[in-house]
Structure formats: C-alpha cells, structure tokens
C-alpha cells in the first residue's frame, strides 16, 4: 500500500470546497481589486469543479450523504461569492 494513498473522489471534491472558501477569505483580505478578482475567479473554478462532480454522482461513486454535504458546501460557497460580488457579475 502506498504511503500517501490517493484520496477518494469525495475527498478531492471536499478539498475543492475548502479551497473555494480559502480563496473567498483571501479575496476579502486583498486591498487591490485585481488580486481580489483573481481569488474570486479561483473560488469560482473550484465551485465549478464540485458542480461537475455532482452532475454524475453514480459515475464518481458518491453516496447520498456525500452528495448532500457537497450540495450544502456549494450553497455556502455561492452565498459567500454573492456577498463579495454584485449579482450581475456572479
């Protein structure tokens, strides 16, 4: 068995959710608009990756509990992004 086994698909998507929230936190702390925009863009990319993973949960082997967890995290990420970015830019 490898020392560092590959995380499950759920593990990967959970990490993406944590990254998205980290990018949002970083965007809040930036003073320069272009740096904040870059962090928001990275959070959106992470959110999109999670949403792609949720499109075919049977293919990726996600359980109902994992799907519910990821859907809740997507809602939290979207809410945090809306608080940072005006609706027409989201």
N, C-alpha and C positions, 0 to 999 in steps of 0.2 A: 504494500500500500504506500502511495506517495506521502511524503512528509506534509505537504500542503495540498490536500485534495481539492479538486475543482468545486466551487460552490454550486448548489442546485440552481436551476433557472429562477426559482423563487428567491433564493439568496442574492442572485445577481440583480433582480428587479428591486429587491428591498434596498440594496446598496444604491441603486439609481435613485430611489426615493430619498435616501439620506443625502446623496449628492445634490439633488434638486433643492432640498431645504437649506443645505450649506451654501449653495450659490445664491439663494434668496437672502440669507443672512449677510453674505458678503456684499451683495448689491445694496443692501440697506446702509452698509457702513462706508461705501465709496462716496467720496466728495465730488469726483469728476463724473459727469454724466456718461461719457463714453465707456468708462470702466464699469459703471453700474449696468449699462446696457449689455455689455459683454457677459456679465454674470447672469443677468436675466435670460439672455439667449441660451446660455449653458443650462440653466434650470429648465427652460422650455424643451431643450433637446432631451434631457433626462426624462421629463414628463412624457414626451412623445415615445421614448423607448419603452416605458412602462405601459403606455396605452397600446402599443403594437403587441407587447407580450400578452395583454389581456384580450386581444382580438381572437386568439385561438388557444384558449386555456387547455383544451383537450390535447392539443399537439405538444404543448410545453409541459404537460403533466401537473398543472396547478390544481390544488384541492379547493374545495368551496371556501374553506377558511382563509386560504392564501389569497384567493380572488377577492374576498370581502376586505381583507386587510389592505391589499393594493388599491382597490377602488376607494377606500377611505383615505388612503395617503394621496391619491390623485386629487380628491376633493380638497384636501388640506393644501396641496401644492397650488392648485388653481386659485384658491381663495387668497393665498399669500401673494401670488403673482398679480391678482386683481388689485390688491392693496398697494402694490408698487407701481403698476402701470395702468394708465387710463384705459377704460373698456375698449375704445376704438383701436388701441394698439395691441390688445390681447387677442 
